Amino acid sequence: MNVRLISCYGAFRYIPECLNLGHPPPASNPRIANIFFLYGFVERWGYGTNRIIELCTKSGLKEPEFIEEAFFKTVIYRSSLNELEKEVLESVRNNMNTTASVARKLKINERTARKYLSSLVSKGLI
């Protein structure tokens, strides 16, 4: 299951494969884009997609998809992690760098910790 965000403003020209390059995409209509900025609909030009990517990966989610068809769509995938996987991921992010330290912190045996660490590695989260 996932969340889909659809934009129909048309003030921006998006090239989905270029949205995570760290710089703003060009505006197809700079005058309309400037109005959005002046009225507070845009915080900082062109960095929203990068923030979405960063927040998804920080939360352990798969990187979102950006699709341009008739409208611009953003697909954000929901978490497929169970509670223990989330705890293991959080432990790793808090500098628990060994299987033994993760197992001790979560009060599980090392074999279980290794299983969940391997699962997170195969999902590309660590």
Rosetta blueprint (number, residue, H / E / L):
1 M L
2 N E
3 V E
4 R E
5 L E
6 I E
7 S E
8 C L
9 Y L
10 G L
11 A L
12 F E
13 R L
14 Y L
15 I L
16 P H
17 E H
18 C H
19 L L
20 N L
21 L L
22 G L
23 H L
24 P L
25 P L
26 P L
27 A E
28 S L
29 N L
30 P H
31 R H
32 I H
33 A H
34 N H
35 I H
36 F H
37 F H
38 L H
39 Y L
40 G L
41 F L
42 V L
43 E L
44 R L
45 W L
46 G L
47 Y L
48 G H
49 T H
50 N H
51 R H
52 I H
53 I H
54 E H
55 L H
56 C H
57 T H
58 K H
59 S L
60 G L
61 L L
62 K L
63 E L
64 P L
65 E E
66 F E
67 I E
68 E E
69 E L
70 A L
71 F L
72 F E
73 K E
74 T E
75 V E
76 I E
77 Y E
78 R L
79 S L
80 S L
81 L L
82 N L
83 E H
84 L H
85 E H
86 K H
87 E H
88 V H
89 L H
90 E H
91 S H
92 V H
93 R H
94 N L
95 N L
96 M L
97 N L
98 T L
99 T H
100 A H
101 S H
102 V H
103 A H
104 R H
105 K H
106 L H
107 K L
108 I L
109 N L
110 E H
111 R H
112 T H
113 A H
114 R H
115 K H
116 Y H
117 L H
118 S H
119 S H
120 L H
121 V H
122 S H
123 K L
124 G L
125 L L
126 I L
